[in-house]
Amino acid sequence: MNLYQYEQLGAQEIRLMSLSAENQNTDIHCELLAVSLELQTSYDALSYTWEGNLKDHTIRIGDAQLRITANLHGALINLRLKNASRLLWVDAICINQENIPERNQQVKFMSKIYSLASEVILWLGREDWDVRNAFSTISSAYKAVKEYGDK
């Protein structure tokens, strides 16, 4: 299978990933769509930990493949919907990481990309001690802020 070849983006365009619905296996299928930042497109943005540069998993984009990290693969497996595709912005997939001018241009758009998203999803990885500890800290901080605000 061929490696995915990115198409050139316009000056005010970003790519969104249409993540195919869940299927019987762990294969991830998607399409990439170029859209204008000026359009009111409804999508979710994924924020996640890269956990290094080892790209030991692949996803299918049309008839080609793209290599991604294990943590991103885990996030995408868990974000698939049962019966419908899901429109996402994922930096490692929606930005051509090999094209430095594109990457620099897209990084300038990131605050707008996240602010225009319908939802920003935070993926910390598989549940382990660090993830449980992070959520415990967030929960404690929320309770403290709420208690302080009620006084």
Backbone torsions as a table, in degrees:
resi	resn	phi	psi	omega
1	MET	NA	140.2	-178.1
2	ASN	-76.6	152.4	173.0
3	LEU	-74.9	147.1	-178.5
4	TYR	-65.4	135.7	176.3
5	GLN	-110.8	117.2	-179.9
6	TYR	-71.4	144.4	172.1
7	GLU	-93.5	153.9	-179.7
8	GLN	-63.6	139.5	175.5
9	LEU	-95.2	151.7	172.2
10	GLY	-74.5	171.9	-174.2
11	ALA	-59.5	-35.7	-178.1
12	GLN	-116.1	30.1	-178.0
13	GLU	-108.5	152.5	170.3
14	ILE	-128.8	167.2	173.0
15	ARG	-103.7	142.5	170.8
16	LEU	-118.8	148.8	-178.6
17	MET	-103.1	123.8	173.4
18	SER	-94.5	102.0	-177.0
19	LEU	-83.8	118.5	-177.5
20	SER	-64.1	155.8	180.0
21	ALA	-60.5	159.2	178.7
22	GLU	-57.8	141.5	173.9
23	ASN	-127.3	-167.6	-172.4
24	GLN	-75.6	-15.7	-178.0
25	ASN	-124.0	-170.5	-176.5
26	THR	-93.7	5.3	177.2
27	ASP	-64.8	135.3	178.0
28	ILE	-108.2	125.3	179.0
29	HIS	-118.0	140.4	178.7
30	CYS	-156.3	173.0	172.6
31	GLU	-130.5	150.4	174.9
32	LEU	-109.0	133.6	-177.4
33	LEU	-123.0	131.0	174.7
34	ALA	-86.0	128.1	178.8
35	VAL	-133.7	153.2	177.4
36	SER	-78.1	140.9	174.8
37	LEU	-65.3	-18.7	-178.5
38	GLU	-78.3	-20.4	179.9
39	LEU	-77.1	154.3	178.2
40	GLN	-94.3	61.6	-179.6
41	THR	-79.9	133.2	179.6
42	SER	-87.9	121.6	-180.0
43	TYR	-153.0	163.8	174.0
44	ASP	-108.6	146.9	177.9
45	ALA	-109.6	138.3	-179.7
46	LEU	-104.7	127.5	171.5
47	SER	-115.0	129.3	-174.0
48	TYR	-152.8	167.0	175.9
49	THR	-87.6	132.4	-178.2
50	TRP	-70.8	-36.0	-178.3
51	GLU	54.1	54.7	175.8
52	GLY	88.2	-176.4	-175.1
53	ASN	-111.1	6.7	-179.5
54	LEU	-72.5	112.0	-178.4
55	LYS	-102.4	84.8	-173.8
56	ASP	-104.9	11.1	175.5
57	HIS	-126.7	158.8	177.5
58	THR	-128.7	154.6	170.4
59	ILE	-124.4	158.2	176.5
60	ARG	-100.9	127.7	173.4
61	ILE	-117.2	102.9	-173.4
62	GLY	62.5	-124.2	-179.9
63	ASP	-99.2	13.6	-178.0
64	ALA	-121.7	175.5	179.2
65	GLN	-128.2	155.0	177.1
66	LEU	-132.9	134.9	179.9
67	ARG	-85.9	136.4	179.9
68	ILE	-137.0	168.3	179.4
69	THR	-77.7	161.3	179.6
70	ALA	-61.9	-39.7	-178.5
71	ASN	-66.3	-41.3	177.0
72	LEU	-65.8	-39.9	177.3
73	HIS	-59.0	-46.0	178.3
74	GLY	-60.4	-40.7	178.5
75	ALA	-62.6	-47.4	-177.5
76	LEU	-64.6	-38.1	176.5
77	ILE	-57.7	-43.6	-176.6
78	ASN	-79.6	-17.8	-178.3
79	LEU	-93.4	-8.0	178.8
80	ARG	-65.9	140.4	175.0
81	LEU	-87.1	158.0	-177.6
82	LYS	-66.2	-47.7	-170.0
83	ASN	-126.4	11.9	-178.0
84	ALA	-148.4	157.6	174.9
85	SER	-77.7	163.3	-178.8
86	ARG	-132.0	132.0	-178.7
87	LEU	-92.4	120.7	-175.4
88	LEU	-130.1	153.3	165.3
89	TRP	-111.6	122.5	-179.4
90	VAL	-132.2	115.5	-172.2
91	ASP	-53.0	-46.3	-175.5
92	ALA	-66.6	-19.4	-178.8
93	ILE	-105.6	-42.3	-174.3
94	CYS	-80.6	-16.4	175.0
95	ILE	-109.4	130.6	175.2
96	ASN	-70.8	100.5	-174.5
97	GLN	-67.4	-18.5	-179.9
98	GLU	-85.8	-15.2	-177.2
99	ASN	-101.2	97.3	-173.5
100	ILE	-60.4	-45.9	177.6
101	PRO	-59.2	-41.2	177.8
102	GLU	-65.2	-44.7	-178.6
103	ARG	-59.5	-44.1	178.7
104	ASN	-62.3	-42.1	179.2
105	GLN	-64.8	-44.7	-178.2
106	GLN	-67.6	-34.8	177.7
107	VAL	-60.6	-35.1	177.5
108	LYS	-63.9	-25.7	-178.9
109	PHE	-88.0	-8.5	-168.6
110	MET	-59.6	-40.1	-180.0
111	SER	-63.9	-38.6	177.9
112	LYS	-68.8	-40.7	179.4
113	ILE	-58.6	-47.8	180.0
114	TYR	-68.5	-37.5	-177.8
115	SER	-72.1	-27.7	179.1
116	LEU	-85.1	-12.5	-178.0
117	ALA	-65.7	143.3	175.7
118	SER	-64.4	-36.4	-178.5
119	GLU	-150.1	140.6	172.1
120	VAL	-107.2	122.7	-176.6
121	ILE	-102.0	128.7	177.9
122	LEU	-102.7	120.3	178.8
123	TRP	-114.8	114.3	-179.7
124	LEU	-93.6	-12.4	-178.9
125	GLY	115.9	-174.8	177.8
126	ARG	-61.3	150.0	-179.0
127	GLU	-66.4	126.3	174.0
128	ASP	-148.4	-170.0	-176.6
129	TRP	-59.5	-43.7	-178.3
130	ASP	-62.2	-42.3	-179.6
131	VAL	-67.3	-46.0	178.0
132	ARG	-59.8	-41.3	179.8
133	ASN	-64.7	-41.2	179.1
134	ALA	-61.4	-46.2	-179.2
135	PHE	-69.4	-33.0	175.8
136	SER	-64.4	-42.4	178.5
137	THR	-64.6	-43.8	178.7
138	ILE	-61.0	-44.5	-179.8
139	SER	-62.6	-43.8	179.1
140	SER	-63.9	-42.2	179.5
141	ALA	-64.3	-41.3	179.1
142	TYR	-61.9	-46.0	179.9
143	LYS	-62.1	-40.0	-179.9
144	ALA	-66.1	-42.7	179.0
145	VAL	-64.6	-43.7	-179.4
146	LYS	-64.3	-43.0	179.5
147	GLU	-64.0	-42.0	179.7
148	TYR	-64.9	-38.4	-179.0
149	GLY	-69.9	-25.7	-179.1
150	ASP	-79.1	-11.5	-177.2
151	LYS	-87.1	NA	NA
